[in-house]
């Protein structure tokens, strides 16, 4: 029986081959912009950062205009505001009062499920719609835009929904928010091109101001890339959807290196085995030895099926977390995983993306380095700890100044366009 994970992989391959080459070629023979895109760019090309902290003066110095973070699930079963949502709204106001615009990421499917709402059922869908309408109304004046959920199509965010259910999950929320369109930006994103998701979203695109995409080349295990591939992915989405494209997340890791065989062997021995295959007959016990955060995400992506644990841990991106390394193939040529390489990446890529007539903005991932990896819980894992424009102490890294220089030029153009308007 094919697993949910295998179904996702199959869909990505089949639909990618079906849609992406054709749409990449098509993108060179269709108009490269539209009245909708020009109007959105005239409002101001988005220059933003993900997951900021309240260092407002430094954000302003970095020429950051938009900030992006997640909305906690807002309501109790009785319809009362949850305290964490009230705090979120106050946080949004603190940014808005200082001249920043907030891109709010609405709750993921698992947040609805955790609150007793199953989006796959008619009653649950009605609740999804009601929550979306509540957010659009209640956050008016607090946020500048919504990204509906996050990276549907990636198992960790989508399961147990199928892609068809995920598209419906996004679509009913976009429709519910549509009456506020014009006052707030409405859209969704995908992790990479995710062709099937965008194909399924076609009936709902009329409710959206933009389509977002997250691109992380040269940072995840065995996934190299070139700078030109960022524009190619965005071209495909422009061709498929005809909507302005926002690079909703992009970044480059500023540290990390391959482990030696001796270092990998030491890590395996710390878990009581000599080689990876020794773990196969004891996988449930072996997984229980991993850090709690690591266990949670591994089990979620395996849908708690122990038969999937071995391949997921040692034959996917989780291997990178297990060994806390950047493999020698995981990079963009010419851009080493160093603070200086990260700065060069931003300096070169931001200029390239801004020149794309169908692009409407970009959000750097992310503002600050993290003390601990959010997916495996290990402090020395580079995968989710070294993305920041600032270090863990809040000190600007070379990438901060590269982004400041590039965003500063864009914001001058934005100001000139607004004056012409």
C-alpha positions in Angstrom: 0.0 0.0 0.0 1.4 3.4 -1.0 2.0 5.7 2.0 0.9 9.4 2.2 4.5 10.4 2.0 5.1 8.3 -1.2 1.9 9.8 -2.6 3.3 13.2 -2.1 6.6 12.3 -3.8 4.7 10.7 -6.7 2.5 13.8 -7.2 5.5 16.1 -7.1 7.3 14.1 -9.8 4.3 13.5 -12.1 2.8 16.9 -12.0 6.2 18.6 -12.1 7.0 16.8 -15.4 3.5 17.6 -16.7 3.5 21.3 -15.9 6.9 22.8 -15.2 8.9 22.4 -18.4 5.9 23.5 -20.5 5.2 26.6 -18.4 8.9 27.5 -18.2 9.0 27.6 -22.0 5.6 29.3 -22.2 6.8 32.1 -19.9 9.1 33.4 -22.6 6.2 33.8 -25.1 3.6 35.5 -22.9 3.6 39.1 -21.5 6.0 39.4 -18.6 3.7 41.5 -16.5 0.0 42.5 -16.2 -2.1 45.4 -15.1 -2.6 43.7 -11.7 1.2 43.2 -11.2 2.0 46.8 -12.2 -0.6 48.1 -9.8 0.8 45.9 -7.0 4.3 47.0 -7.7 3.2 50.6 -7.8 1.8 50.2 -4.2 5.3 49.2 -3.3 7.5 46.2 -4.0 7.5 44.2 -0.7 10.9 44.3 1.1 10.4 42.1 4.1 11.9 39.7 6.6 10.5 36.6 8.3 10.3 36.0 12.1 11.6 39.4 13.3 12.1 40.4 16.9 11.2 43.7 18.4 14.5 45.5 17.5 12.5 48.1 15.6 15.4 50.6 15.2 17.7 47.9 13.6 14.8 46.7 11.4 14.3 50.2 10.2 18.1 50.7 9.7 18.0 47.5 7.5 15.4 49.0 5.2 12.9 46.4 6.2 9.3 47.5 5.4 7.3 44.2 5.9 7.6 41.6 8.6 6.1 38.1 8.5 5.1 35.8 11.3 2.4 33.2 12.2 -1.1 33.8 13.5 -1.9 31.5 16.5 -5.3 29.8 16.4 -7.6 32.7 17.4 -10.7 31.3 19.1 -11.9 29.0 21.8 -14.8 26.6 21.1 -17.0 29.2 22.8 -15.9 31.8 20.3 -13.8 33.8 22.8 -10.3 35.1 21.8 -7.5 32.9 23.0 -4.9 34.8 25.1 -2.1 34.0 22.6 -4.1 35.5 19.8 -4.8 38.7 21.8 -1.0 39.0 22.4 -0.4 38.4 18.7 -2.8 41.2 17.8 -1.0 43.5 20.2 2.3 42.6 18.6 0.9 43.4 15.1 -0.2 46.8 16.4 3.3 47.5 17.8 4.7 47.0 14.3 2.0 48.9 12.6 2.3 51.8 15.0 6.0 52.1 13.9 5.3 52.1 10.2 5.9 48.4 9.4 3.4 46.2 7.5 2.7 42.7 8.8 2.3 39.7 6.5 0.3 37.3 8.7 0.5 33.5 8.1 -2.9 31.9 9.0 -3.1 28.7 11.1 -2.0 25.4 9.5 -4.3 22.4 9.2 -2.8 20.8 12.3 -3.9 23.9 14.4 -7.5 23.4 13.2 -7.3 19.6 14.0 -5.9 20.4 17.4 -8.9 22.6 18.1 -11.4 19.9 17.1 -12.0 21.2 13.6 -11.4 18.7 10.7 -11.1 20.7 7.4 -11.9 17.6 5.4 -15.5 17.4 6.7 -18.3 19.8 5.7 -18.8 21.1 9.3 -15.0 21.6 9.6 -14.9 23.5 6.3 -17.5 25.8 7.6 -15.5 26.5 10.6 -12.3 27.1 8.5 -14.3 29.6 6.5 -15.6 31.3 9.7 -12.1 31.6 11.2 -10.7 33.1 8.0 -13.5 35.7 7.8 -12.9 36.5 11.5 -9.2 37.1 10.9 -9.7 39.3 7.9 -12.2 41.4 9.8 -10.6 41.4 13.2 -7.0 42.2 12.0 -8.1 45.1 9.7 -5.7 47.9 10.4 -3.3 45.5 12.2 -1.9 43.6 9.2 -1.2 44.5 5.6 -1.6 41.1 4.1 -2.3 37.4 4.6 -0.5 34.3 3.5 -3.0 31.5 3.9 -1.3 28.6 5.7 2.2 27.6 4.7 3.8 25.4 2.0 0.9 23.1 1.4 2.4 20.2 -0.5 5.2 19.6 2.0 4.2 16.7 4.2 5.2 18.4 7.5 2.7 21.2 6.9 0.0 19.3 4.9 -0.5 15.8 6.3 -3.0 14.4 7.1 -4.7 16.4 4.3 -4.1 15.4 0.7 -3.1 18.0 -1.9 -6.7 18.2 -3.1 -7.9 18.8 0.4 -5.1 21.3 1.0 -6.1 23.4 -2.1 -9.6 23.4 -0.9 -8.4 24.4 2.6 -6.6 27.4 1.1 -9.4 28.3 -1.4 -12.3 28.5 1.1 -10.2 30.9 3.2 -9.3 33.1 0.3 -12.9 33.3 -0.7 -13.9 34.2 2.9 -11.3 37.0 3.0 -12.1 38.3 -0.5 -14.5 41.1 0.7 -11.5 42.7 2.3 -9.4 42.5 -0.8 -8.0 45.9 -1.7 -7.6 46.7 2.0 -5.3 43.7 2.6 -3.2 41.5 0.3 -4.5 38.0 0.0 -2.4 35.0 -1.2 -0.8 31.7 -0.5 2.6 30.1 -0.9 4.3 26.8 -1.9 7.5 25.2 -1.0 9.2 25.3 -4.4 7.1 25.1 -7.6 4.7 22.4 -6.3 2.9 22.1 -9.6 -0.1 20.1 -8.5 -1.0 22.5 -5.8 -1.0 25.5 -8.2 -3.0 23.5 -10.7 -5.6 22.7 -8.1 -5.7 26.4 -7.0 -6.8 27.7 -10.4 -10.5 28.0 -9.4 -9.5 30.2 -6.4 -6.9 32.5 -8.0 -9.6 35.1 -8.6 -9.6 35.7 -4.8 -5.9 36.2 -4.6 -3.6 39.2 -5.0 -0.5 37.2 -5.3 1.0 33.7 -5.4 4.0 33.1 -3.1 6.8 30.7 -3.4 9.6 29.6 -1.0 12.9 28.7 -2.6 15.9 27.3 -0.7 18.5 26.1 -3.1 21.9 25.0 -1.9 20.8 24.6 1.7 19.0 21.2 2.1 20.7 17.8 1.9 22.0 17.1 -1.6 20.1 19.9 -3.2 22.5 22.1 -5.1 21.3 24.8 -7.5 22.2 28.0 -9.4 21.1 31.6 -8.9 19.2 31.3 -12.2 17.0 28.6 -10.9 15.2 31.1 -8.5 14.0 33.1 -11.5 13.1 29.9 -13.4 10.8 28.7 -10.6 9.1 32.1 -10.4 8.7 32.1 -14.2 6.9 28.8 -14.0 4.5 30.1 -11.4 3.8 33.3 -13.4 3.1 31.2 -16.4 0.8 28.8 -14.5 -1.1 31.3 -12.5 -0.9 34.7 -14.2 -0.6 36.2 -10.7 2.1 38.5 -9.3 4.7 36.3 -7.6 6.2 37.1 -4.2 9.3 35.3 -3.1 7.7 34.6 0.2 10.8 32.9 1.8 14.3 32.7 0.6 17.6 32.6 2.3 21.1 31.0 2.6 22.8 29.3 5.6 25.8 31.2 6.9 27.6 28.2 8.5 28.0 24.5 8.4 30.4 22.0 6.8 30.5 18.3 5.9 31.3 15.9 8.7 34.2 13.5 8.3 33.7 9.7 8.3 35.2 9.7 11.8 32.8 12.4 13.0 29.8 10.5 11.6 31.0 7.3 13.2 31.2 9.1 16.6 27.6 10.3 16.2 26.4 6.8 15.4 28.2 5.4 18.4 26.7 8.1 20.6 23.3 6.4 19.8 24.7 2.9 20.4 25.3 1.6 16.9 28.3 1.2 14.6 26.6 1.8 11.2 23.3 3.1 9.9 21.9 -0.3 9.0 22.3 -1.4 12.7 19.4 0.9 13.5 16.9 -0.8 11.0 15.8 -3.7 13.2 15.4 -1.4 16.3 14.0 1.7 14.7 11.3 2.4 17.2 13.7 2.2 20.1 16.3 4.1 18.1 13.9 7.0 17.3 13.1 7.2 21.0 16.8 8.1 21.6 16.5 11.2 19.4 15.8 14.6 20.9 12.1 15.1 21.6 11.7 17.8 18.8 13.4 15.5 16.3 11.1 12.6 17.3 8.0 14.7 16.9 8.7 15.8 13.3 10.1 12.5 12.2 7.0 10.7 13.5 4.7 13.3 12.0 6.2 12.9 8.5 6.1 9.1 8.8 2.5 9.4 10.0 3.6 7.3 13.1 4.5 4.3 10.8 7.7 2.7 12.1 8.3 1.1 8.8 9.0 4.5 7.3 11.4 5.7 10.0 14.7 4.3 8.6 14.4 5.8 5.1 13.1 9.1 6.4 15.9 9.4 8.9 18.8 8.3 6.8 17.6 8.8 3.2 16.0 12.2 3.3 16.8 15.7 4.6 16.5 14.4 8.1 19.9 12.8 7.6 21.4 16.4 7.5 19.8 17.0 10.9 21.0 13.7 12.3 24.6 14.4 11.4 24.4 18.1 12.0 26.2 18.9 8.7 26.1 20.6 5.4 27.1 18.0 2.8 29.7 19.0 0.2 27.0 19.0 -2.5 24.6 21.2 -0.6 25.6 24.7 -1.8 25.3 27.1 -4.7 28.6 27.2 -6.6 30.4 30.4 -5.7 28.5 30.9 -2.5 30.1 29.2 0.4 28.2 28.6 3.7 30.0 31.4 5.5 28.8 34.9 6.7 30.5 36.4 3.7 29.0 33.8 1.3 25.6 34.5 2.7 26.0 38.3 2.1 27.1 37.7 -1.4 24.1 35.5 -2.0 21.7 38.3 -0.9 23.5 41.0 -2.8 23.4 39.1 -6.0 19.9 37.5 -5.8 17.9 40.5 -4.6 18.9 42.5 -7.6 18.0 39.6 -10.0 14.6 39.1 -8.5 13.7 42.8 -8.5 14.3 43.0 -12.2 11.6 40.3 -12.9 8.5 42.3 -14.1 6.1 39.7 -12.7 7.7 39.8 -9.2 6.0 41.8 -6.5 8.2 41.4 -3.5 10.5 39.2 -1.4 10.8 38.2 2.3 14.2 37.2 3.6 14.3 34.2 5.8 15.1 35.2 8.4 16.0 38.0 10.8 18.0 36.3 13.5 20.1 33.2 14.0 18.6 30.6 16.4 20.2 29.0 19.5 18.6 25.6 18.7 17.4 23.9 15.5 13.6 24.0 15.4 13.3 20.6 13.7 15.9 18.4 15.5 16.4 20.4 18.8 20.2 20.4 18.5 22.2 23.5 19.0 25.0 22.5 16.7 22.8 21.7 13.7 23.4 24.3 11.0 20.2 23.6 9.1 17.9 25.8 11.1 20.3 27.9 13.2 22.3 30.0 10.8 19.8 31.7 8.5 19.8 35.1 10.2 20.8 38.6 9.1 21.8 39.1 12.8 23.4 36.6 15.1 22.0 35.2 18.3 23.1 38.3 20.2 21.4 40.7 17.8 24.5 41.8 16.1 24.3 42.5 12.3 26.1 40.0 10.1 27.6 40.9 6.7 24.3 39.8 5.2 22.4 42.5 7.1 24.4 45.2 5.2 23.9 43.5 1.9 20.1 43.4 2.3 20.1 46.9 3.6 21.9 48.1 0.5 19.6 46.3 -1.9 16.3 47.0 -0.1 17.3 50.6 0.3 17.6 51.0 -3.5 14.2 49.3 -4.0 12.5 51.4 -1.4 13.8 54.6 -3.1 12.1 53.3 -6.3 8.9 52.6 -4.3 8.9 56.2 -3.0 9.3 57.6 -6.5 6.5 55.5 -7.8 4.2 56.6 -5.0 5.0 60.2 -5.8 4.1 59.7 -9.5 0.8 58.1 -8.4 
